[in-house]
Amino acid sequence: MTKQLYTDIQAAKAKGEKKFVVLIDPDKVRLGQVDRVVELAVRAGVDYFFIGGSLIVNNMLDQCLEGIRQACSIPMILFPGNSFQLSYKADGILFLSLISGRNAELLIGKHVITAPYLRMSPLEVLPTGYMLVDGGVPTTVSYMSNTQPIPANKDDVALCTALAGEMLGLKLMYLDAGSGARNPVSSSMIDAVSSAIEVPLIVGGGIRTPEKAYENARAGADVIVVGNAIEKDPELLLEMADAVHSASLVETNKE
Ligand code: 1GP
């Protein structure tokens, strides 16, 4: 696979084309269910899979990646919850710096450890400013990272954090209310952040309905991520993908 992921995400943003991502947590989905999700994802024209979770172990990760690759060619991007979640079997990796927090290990420390591995790997490295936003319940990421999320109503804090991340050279911003959030990131925060930055904006956490996915894409998200809702009801994937693609500001040629 050529290192094309970022170029494609950037080109889509330039055209106003919205991308839809299904998050697969190898710990949570049963292998039989992955097959079903992949089948639906191909039908729905899902753009990418993010693969990750807070606790997964390597053999499940490799197994999951191999299963998906055998079934389809949708690019698989690692969304690692820790530095053990690395595999050459994916196409790329979100190289996450937790810029909403003040935990030095997650801002730069783990990156120093994993950089030599990534340099040798065939993975496309996607430097990503990861911003955790309060989603109304304590999330696994917040607990595991020992950081405070950005308060849900502090659009200006999110905006300045994203700006700083962009100025530091990060190529993607990710506003995440955390998996299973009660409240997804607000449209007003998405609007504020997307208006201030030039790099593509990923939004996820607690998106349960196609309407919310559409609203967030229209508010300025370039990439919408859904995990939990699809784990609970894989069929929802079809409507979610349609909703996100239909929020594009151009025709996407997706059925
Ligand atoms: C979490 O943004 C992702 O990091 C997806 O969240 O599982 O709540 O859809 P959900």
Residues whose N, C-alpha, C, O or C-beta is under 5 A from the ligand:
A	BS01	1GP	L23 D176 G178 S179 G180 A181 G204 G205 G206 I207 V225 V226 G227 N228 A229
